[in-house]
Amino acid sequence: MKTNVTLKLDAALLREVRVLAAEQGKSMSAFLLDQLETLVRERKNYEQARRRAKALLRKGLKLRPAAPLSRAELHER
């Protein structure tokens, strides 16, 4: 379901938005819709990445090798 929205914009901002929309060959409505969808998608992606990172931190990382390395293996070139 789509709903109409009324915005109050400064005249200079409105002019710039019209130019940006025209440069992309879009109506102002389509341009603003794309921009808002991008913002929402980026926020969702950020939140998902944040949750994954926090889960990894809680789980912890295995930083030690399975078996001790010999001196030769440590200094292998």
Contacts in CASP RR format, 6 or more apart in sequence:
PFRMAT RR
TARGET T0000
AUTHOR 0000-0000-0000
METHOD contacts of the structure
MODEL  1
MKTNVTLKLDAALLREVRVLAAEQGKSMSAFLLDQLETLVRERKNYEQAR
RRAKALLRKGLKLRPAAPLSRAELHER
9 17 0 8 1.000
17 28 0 8 1.000
17 31 0 8 1.000
17 32 0 8 1.000
18 28 0 8 1.000
20 31 0 8 1.000
21 27 0 8 1.000
21 28 0 8 1.000
21 30 0 8 1.000
21 31 0 8 1.000
21 32 0 8 1.000
24 31 0 8 1.000
26 34 0 8 1.000
END
